Amino acid sequence: MLLLLGATAAVWGLARIRPQGDWNELRARVKSWWVMVAVFLGALAVHPTLSLAFFGLLSFWALKEYVTLLKTRPADHKALFLCFLAIPAQYYLVYIQWYGMFIIFIPVYFFLFLPVLLVLARDPKGFVSSVSQLQWGLMAFVFGLSHLGYLLTFRRAAEVGDGRSLLLFLVFITEISDVLQYVWGKLLGRKRILPTISPNKTWAGFLGGIMTMALIALPLRFLTPFGVGETLLVALLVGLAGFCGGAVMSAVKRDFGVKDFGSLIPGHGGMLDRVDSLCFAAPIFFHYVRYFYP
């Protein structure tokens, strides 16, 4: 909360120091962050089962926003219904902590079954486009985001922090990195990294945002089992993964010809516009912790 207050004060200060600058998007980001933090903390404060249901709803809404932009065929309707059924199935695997099936259910079994279901629809025109778009959406918005829910199952031990604290650390550094990259880009950004994909992403914003986020992560390492050096390393990995996630989703929006995935969050697009970085950062962070702190 203190950091959010600091971010709000910083936006006010930047607007006073450089009134000629366009800070409307940054204001919208901070406002949406207040909303997200309130909802997120509320979800973590309740029973773990309800918290897991919240992340299932997060995957549902993200997949829904994505699917509404697809140019689907009548032959895809059964496959679409099955894709949404994959959400409760995937999160049930999280609930019973069946890691072996959790890690292969969508990447293996859905990868094999989904095209067979589309074949049974007997319409080969647009088949490759449909199956690839649906499978990719499942991987990003259901499989990727479900790692957030699985973090909740981690129990406090001598080496590993509690799942809730790990989740707070991950979400905070991922989202603050996004805000800091935008601020540094506005202040010092000149050379764009991906001008045809995301014109607002600059080298100054990318490097300045991730480095600053890594330093901010240090006082938060009490939420994790990491030492000082490892906290910096993990923060850099998460920041890089989050940047890649945001860039990929920007390419998706460019392909669809839209500015935002939706309008759920006032002033700053849909749910997917806010969790795009987590689709990539969550699996990286989860498997790092699980591998080095089994």
N, C-alpha and C positions, 0 to 999 in steps of 0.2 A: 504493500500500500504506500509506503514511504517513497519507493521508487516511482510509483505511478504519480504521486503528488509532485515529485521532482520533474517527471516528464511533462506534466501539465504546466508547471512553472517555467520550464525551459521553452516550451512552445510560446508561452506568453512573452518571455524575454526576447526570443528570436523575432517575434512580430514587432516588438518595440524597437529593437536594435536595427532591424532591416525591414522597415515597413513596405518597401518596394517589392519584397519577395512574396511569392505565392505560397502561403503556409496552410491553405485550406485542406489539402489532402492530409498533411501531418496532423492537423486538428481532428480530422475525421478518424484517422488511425488511433489517436490517443483516446478519443471518445468511445470508439468501438472496443478498445482494449479495456476500458473501465467496465463496459457491459460484459465482456467475455470473462474478465477476472471474477466479477460478482457471480456469474453463472457457474464458472469453473470451481470456485471455492465452495459454493453451495452444493455442487455435485459431490465433492470430496468429503463434505461434512456429514453426509448421510451414510446409511448402511452400505457396505462394500457392494452388495448386490445391486442396489439402486445406482451406485456410481458406475458400475459396469453397464447397466441399462442406459445410462446417459451417454456413454461412449458408443454403444450400439446405435443410439439415436443419431449421434454425430455422423457415424458412417452412413446411416440411412439417408440423412439429409444431404450429405456430400454427394453420394451416388445419385440421388434424385436430381440435384442441380446439374450434374454432368449429363445424365440421361435425357433431360429435357432439351438439351442442345443437339442431341444426336438426330440424324435423319434416318429413322428406323423404318423398316418394312413391315407389312402385316405378318410376314413369316417370322419376325423377331419377337412377337408378343409373348409366346410361351417361354422363350429364353430370357426375356426381360423379367418376367415373373419369377423365374428360377433364380436369377441374379439377386433379387431382393430377398428371396428365401435363404440365400447364402449368408445373409447378415446374422439372423438369430442362430443359425447353425454354427457359424464361426465364433460367435460370442459365447455360445453354450460350451464349446470346446475350451474357451478361456475360463469359464465358470468352473468346469470340472478339472481344469488344469491338466488337460491331456495334451501336453506339448508336442508329442510325436505326430498326432493327427492335426493339431493346430498349424504346424509348420508346412504341411503338405496338402491340406484339404483344398485350398483354392489354387495354389501353384501346380498341383499334379492332377487331382481328381476332377476339379472343375475345368481345368485346361483340356482334359481328355473328353469329358462328357458334354460340355457346352457345344462344341462343333457337331457332335453326333446329333444332338437335339435339333440343331439348325438344319442339318442334312435331312432329317425326317420331315421338315417343313416343305421339302421338295421344290425349293426356289433357289437355284444356283446364282442368280443375278444379285450381285452385292454381297455374296456369302463371305468372302474374305474380309471385306470392310466391316461387316456386322460382328463376326466372331472376334476379330482383333480389337475392335473398339470396346466390346463388352468385357472381354477378358482383361484388357488393360485397366478399365474402370474398376473391376473387382480387385485387381492387384493393388491399385493405388489407394482406393477409398474404403475398401473393406479389409483386405489383408494388411496394408500398410498401417492404417489407423488403429486396427485391432491390437497392435503392439502397445498402444497406450493403455488399453484395458488390461493386458497381461502384466504390465508393470505393477498393477494394483495387487497382484497375487504374491509379490515378493514380500517376505516377512523379515522383520528386523533380526539380524544376526550380528555376530562379532565383526564380520567382514563386509556385510551388505546392509545398506540402509533400508528403511521401511519403504514399501512400494509407493506410498503417497508422497513421501518426501522426494523420492527419485523422480516421480511424475511432475511434481512442482518445479524441480530443478530443470527438467527437460523443457517443459512448456515455457517457463519464464525465459530461459536463455535463447530459445528459438524465436519467441515473439519479440523480445527486446532487441535481438540482432536485426530483425526486419525493420524495426523503427529506427535504430541507430544507422543502418545502411542508408535509409532514406534521408536522415538528417545530414550525415557526412556528404552524401551525394549532392544535396541542395547547397551545402556550404562550400565545398571544394571541388565537386564533381565537374569534370570537363570531358574526359575521354570516356565514351560509352563502351561497355563490354559487349552488349548484344543490341545494337541500335535497331535492328529489324524485328526483334522479339520483344524486348522490354527497354524502351528508350530511357526510362528513369534509372536504370542500373548502370552505375559508373564504377571505374576502378577505385576512385577515392572513396566512394560509398561502400563498396565491397570490402576493401582492406581496412578502412577506418572503422566500419561497423563491427566487423568480426573481431578485430583487435580490442576495441573498447568493450565489446560484450565479454570477451575472455577475461578481461580485468575485473569486470563487474561480477563474473562468476566466482571469483576467488573467495569473497566473503560469504558466498552461499554454499561453499563446499561442505559445510556441516550437514547439509541435506544428503550428502553422498558418502561413499567409502573412499573417495579419492584423496590423494595427497595434492600438494600445491602444483607440482609439475604435471601430474595426471589430469588435474582439473583444467589446466590450460589446454592440454592436448585434447581432452574430450570436448571442451567448449569449441575449439577450432574445428573438430570433426563435425560436430552438430551444426555449427554455423555454415560450414561448407555444404553439408547435406541439405540444410534448409534453403540455402541460396539456390542450389540445383533444383529443389522442389518448386520453389517460386518461379524460376526461369522456365521449367517444363510446363507449369500450368499457364504461364503467360503465353507460351507457344500454342497451347491448346486453345486459349481464348482468341488468339490471332487467327488461328485456323477456322474457328467458328464465326469470327467477325463480331465478337462482343467485347465490351469493356470489362464487365463483371459477370460472374457466374449466376448472380441472383441479386435480390434486394432485401434479404432477411435482416441484415444488420444495418440500421439507419446510417446513411452517410458513407458507407464503405462496403457495398456489394453484399454477396451472399456468404453462407457459412464456408463454402469451399475457398473463397478468397482469403479467409482468415486461417484456415488449417492447411493450406497448400504446402507450406514448408514442413509441417509435421508429417505429411505423407511420406517424406523421404527421411526426415530426421529421426522419427520414432523407431523404425527398424534398426537403424545404425546404432542408436543409443542402447536399445534393448539388448541386442546381441553382443555389444561390447561388454555390458554389465554381466550378462549371463555367461559369457565365455570366460572372462577374467575373474568373476566372483561367483562361481557356481554354487 
